[in-house]
Amino acid sequence: MAVVKANAYGHGLEATAGTLEPLDEVDALAVSAFREATVLRDHGVRKAILILGPTVSNHYARAAAEGLSLTIHQPRQIDELAGYAHKASAEALSVHLKVDTGLHRLGFAPSEIPGLVEDLANLQPSVKVSGLYSHFHSADAADLASAKAQLDRFRSLVADLERRNLRPALCHIANTAATLRMPNAHMDMVRVGGALYGLNPSHKHCPLPEPILPALSWHTEVVQVHEVPTGAALGYGHCWQAPRPSRIAVLPVGYADGLPRNEPREVLIRGQTAPLVGTRSMNMAFADTTAIGNPPVQPGERATLMGTEGGNTLYCDRIADLEGTIEYEVTARIPASHRILRACAGESLPSGSGPL
Ligand SMILES: Cc1ncc(COP(=O)(O)O)c(C=O)c1O
């Protein structure tokens, strides 16, 4: 199952799903919300889709009509499913029960599951329990003890359901980290997100195997250059002062485009590193290009926010380290926006388009 939630971790939902849809290795896609699932169906995606987040009961009929599977994680939804099943018009609705084995986010206690599977069996054929799943909290940690304990809880529940002849067809728990590090967590299906995009769940403890590289590159261009003297201050709040005569490039990206407002960040220009300086604005940032040398950086030159430029790389592992976050956040923060044009590898952007 390919996890394309949150606009495919910022990569672009439709383009990513369009790339994954023809692959035999991908049986299903996972999204976080009903609206993401309907966008995929409207875009022609025919593969199975599981909605990982909560779905309100108003959407049950459309979910059934569109062949979407829902996550059922709390008692209120069981009543809502019963209400749905008793409607004469109810089409078969597929659900996966979510069990909380330790993350304490969504899910029933393991002890509740056998009774729920029995109760929901009474709602057939309008409601079908297609799956049972759980989620790890620390499968990317140095110490796998807690992940192993979660897996034990999940596997013993599945074994219990098997004994009672109640086991749903698809039992799944592995995310990227567990797919890589815990083969006995693979079960019927793995739910892989980060690895699809070349994002390390944890650069330190759970790096992706070579040659997997980040899928995303992000480029913009310099729109103006200022030569400023020592002591010149720039940007909102004048928070940065030039420590020496400096050549500052203005870039048309800012915090509304997924850059942090103040945390350290860099770009590559001509393959060389230029630190972002000053406070980023909503749609503008300053790069200190003084060290890049001659000829001086000019408006119109390409600046790479992520990816490869002039033989050098600036990947999410470096950016996440700089910002003190995880790689997933670095790409997931890039919004689905009219300002940010996306193209798959090998495709070009619409003609005449650019960062401006
Ligand atoms: C329920 C669930 N399953 C699977 C995944 C995929 O995890 P990863 O991107 O680490 O593979 C996520 C992502 O956070 C998730 O929330």
The ligand as an SDF file (V2000), in Angstrom:
LIG
                    3D

 16 16  0  0  0  0  0  0  0  0999 V2000
   -1.3030    5.0940    9.6020 C   0  0  0  0  0  0  0  0  0  0  0  0
   -0.0570    5.2680    8.7920 C   0  0  0  0  0  0  0  0  0  0  0  0
    0.4100    4.2260    8.0860 N   0  0  0  0  0  0  0  0  0  0  0  0
    1.5350    4.3230    7.3470 C   0  0  0  0  0  0  0  0  0  0  0  0
    2.2490    5.5150    7.2970 C   0  0  0  0  0  0  0  0  0  0  0  0
    3.5030    5.5870    6.4730 C   0  0  0  0  0  0  0  0  0  0  0  0
    4.6420    5.7880    7.2600 O   0  0  0  0  0  0  0  0  0  0  0  0
    6.0370    5.9670    6.5490 P   0  0  0  0  0  0  0  0  0  0  0  0
    5.9540    7.2080    5.7580 O   0  0  0  0  0  0  0  0  0  0  0  0
    7.0270    6.0670    7.6400 O   0  0  0  0  0  0  0  0  0  0  0  0
    6.2300    4.7730    5.6710 O   0  0  0  0  0  0  0  0  0  0  0  0
    1.7860    6.6170    8.0160 C   0  0  0  0  0  0  0  0  0  0  0  0
    2.5480    7.8650    7.9950 C   0  0  0  0  0  0  0  0  0  0  0  0
    2.7920    8.5340    8.9300 O   0  0  0  0  0  0  0  0  0  0  0  0
    0.6070    6.4930    8.7750 C   0  0  0  0  0  0  0  0  0  0  0  0
    0.1200    7.5240    9.4950 O   0  0  0  0  0  0  0  0  0  0  0  0
  1  2  1  0
  2  3  1  0
  2 15  2  0
  3  4  2  0
  4  5  1  0
  5  6  1  0
  5 12  2  0
  6  7  1  0
  7  8  1  0
  8  9  2  0
  8 10  1  0
  8 11  1  0
 12 13  1  0
 12 15  1  0
 13 14  2  0
 15 16  1  0
M  END
$$$$
